[in-house]
């Protein structure tokens, strides 16, 4: 019925027509029929037929039933005239609004008052007729108010659910964008550092393969180990992407004094002397802050390795003071902003700055006054 409301309304109209037909048959059996069947039947059908379209054209159906109900009530052909007007009033209250329903109720009461005044058979029972009509209209009005309020509440709930679904999708898209940015930074850090080391070692091995075979062999071993480390890191990240349950292997993450020392040692092995100074305890930092420190130092040293030129020395200072960690990574090479951005696309600087901003910190990068390049970062341990 809910899926096909016209079917239910057709059954309702047929039921009312059958009820009036039974009343007419009973009256005809007692030779008290109010009118011939060829007059009564069209009037009964005419007063109930508009109910089929009451949901589609509620106002037109209401006044049409009221108009056809005049001869139906005057001839006393049954109860369909009163019931159809009550159903029409309910439909107006529930589906249209109070103002059209009020106008219709007033028109109905005025018409009933005129009929009580003009028709002798109704004037004799005006008290009963008035009370029954008033109660029937009041009941249908109350029922319409209840159903209308329920429909409005259901519509509001559906609207809120739609808004929540849109908001959920928006938040999901934002989360996906943030996760993609994080993964892009991770992949850039891993690939950029590993490829830079491999390129430098490969160039060195090319020049030393004939004159210094031992040096070339060591460079090839460095390329092999660096490639394996990068491959393992990429597999870890891709494993997280493939895992639907989110239970991929997320540990261990590079952080702490040991990881920084290993990073400095690897960079020294590829030809960039690095002096590492760690002031304070950085082994018990939050995992995210520790990883951010490691990646910033890694990217800064990678940029020095790629752009500073031969004979460059780098210095890394990690200092924990109170509730923040300060980073100072510098070198004495021959950098230029144009070369740095042109070769790497600026993604390294963007990634370092984003990592610092994630924890409410700051990062500055630029040429040193005495030559070279310097990266300074501040990462608070407690969110502001």
Phi, psi and omega in degrees: 000319180293325180286329180230082185295331180294332177295314178296319178294326177294318177296321178297315179297317178297322179295317178295321179295318178296321180296315178293327178294321176296319178298318180295318180297318179296321179292320180295327178294331178264013182055037179235030181293132183290335182201161177299157184297325181289350173262316184292317184298312178299324180293317179296315179295323180292328181279336181261335184300321181298342180298336180299328183252023186292331179281329182278319180232071188295319183291312180298317180297321182299311183285333176292317177295324178295320181290313180289337179291344180296305177293330179297315179287323182296323180273355180054056182274357179146203184253000183296326180298313179292317183293321179295322177293324177293317178295322178295320178296317177301318180296319179295317180295317186282325190247341184249297181158172184287323184296307176299325179293322179295316178299320180292318179297319178296315179299322179295315180293322177296314179298319178296319179296321178294317179297320177296331181278323187273315187276127182292319183294331178276332180294330181290334181240038187293329181293309181296316181298318181296316182294315181297316180296315181296316180295318181296315179293321180294319179296316179294324176297313180297318179296320177296320177299317180296310181294320178297318178296321179294319178295320178295319178296318179296320178295321179293320178297317179297322179294317179295321178296322178295319178295319178297322178294319177296317180296321178296318179296321179296316178295324178295319178295320177297318179296320179295318179296318179295320180292322177297319178297320179296315180294322178299320178294318179298313181297321180296317180299314183293309185291316183297315181295312183295316181294321178299315178298316182296318181296314180298315181292323178296318177298316179296319179294325179298317181285330187260000187295330181263323185271322182228079183300325179298316179295320178295320179296319178296321178297320179295320177296320177297319177299318181296312182293320179296318178297321179294318180297317179295320179296318178297320180293319178295321177296322178298315180293317179293329175296322176295321180293324181283336187285116178283329181275351180073022181254030179292167180287108183256000182231157359275151175259143179291122179191159175094176184297317182297316180295319178295321178295318179295322178297314179298321180294320179295321179292322176299322183294337181263005172113007178244104178299129182232131173254122184251126176236125179239118181249122182092176183268115179247012181274340182252027178286157172303148186302318181294318180293317179299317178294321178298318178298313181301314183293323179295315178297318180298315181293320179297317178292325177297318177296320177297319180295325184276325194241349187280337180093171182290155179077013182275144173240143182239155180224130180239126178233122178242118185232126176256118179232112178065240184255028177209161177238130180250133179246140176220106179243122183219161174215169181248028181277186183254083179270159165216142183299321181298315180295317183299312182287323183293323183279312186267351182079000179078003183292326180297313178297320178297315180297318178297317181294321179294321178298319179292319182292330179303324182261016178077018181260199181215160180212134176234137179222138180175177180295146175279151179301323181268009182107149182098196185227146183220139176235124178238134181221151178227125180237108177290145180275336179244135181292141178288000000 
